[in-house]
Amino acid sequence: MIGLQEAAERLGVHYMTVYRYVRTGRLPAVKRGGEWRVEPAALERLRRVQEAPRRRRPPRAGAAERLLDRLLAGDELGAWNVVESALASGAQPSEVHLDLVVPALRTIGEDWAAGRLSVADEHRASVVARRILGRLGVLFTRRGRKRACVVLGAVAGERHEIPGAIVADQLRAAGFDVVDLGADTPTESFVAAARRYRPLCVLISVTAPGHDAALRATVAALRAEADVALLVGGAAVPDERTARAVGSEAFTGTDARAVVAAVENMLARRLGG
């Protein structure tokens, strides 16, 4: 019998993913000496099931509404139970991000903007959402050689960190090495990271309006001091014309899947060139 770490290495997934398989009964295991052990044959059966063609199974209907309810209640355990139930039902972590967390956060933002939620309500829900994303984060790291490095951050003054965190995890799931600088990143930090890591590109996130000066300063500094491709995206960059006007080399849209596609296209052009 083998331990969970070796099982994770054989499957090419994170240790916590295998632990979740054991907890939810997808991978039979026994506990010996305080450590879970699995039969190689059981591991091979799970591998065959995973590799068999299957339809995409997004989270069940109603899960996003239940997650929204738990976020608004400030109930981290309840919110995580919704997420864990979706994972146990076969949803991938990326689907939980985009089909559960993002719709819930979008509704919270819209309700706050319309005055249906207070600032306190919005902040409480956002704190729980950040903690849920933190717990999900370990499931996105792929083992093995990375495809390329990407630097990501929100411009100085932009305090929305959740959109960037979601994009960072989606890029990691796609096999990229991500340097996430987080929210409110000074221009000089973008430049220093670009020089140090020599990434495929720098992703600059702008969610709220009012950061034009900081964005222009960041783009200008990166153009002048670092030879790197730039992608500017977020809710404040709603169309291709705006993206080009602020110095982005492509329109990423406001959806994390579109951002990943833009980065993959950039990598393909580099390899093709």
Buried (B, 14 or more C-beta within 10 A) or exposed (E): BBBBEBBBBBBEBBBBBBBBBBBEEBBBBEEEEEEBBBBEEBBEEBEEEEEEEEEEEBBBEEBBBBBBBBBBEBBBEBBBBBBBBBBBEBBBBBBBBBBBBBBBBBBBBEBBEEEEBEEEBBEBBBEBBEEBBEBBBEBBBBEEEEBBBBBBBBBBBBEBBBBBBBBBBBBBBBBBBBBBBBBBBBBEBBBBBBEEBEBBBBBBBBBEEEBEEBBBBBBEBBEEBBEBBBBBBBBBBEEEEBBBEBBBBBBBBBBBBBBBBBBBEBBEEEEEE
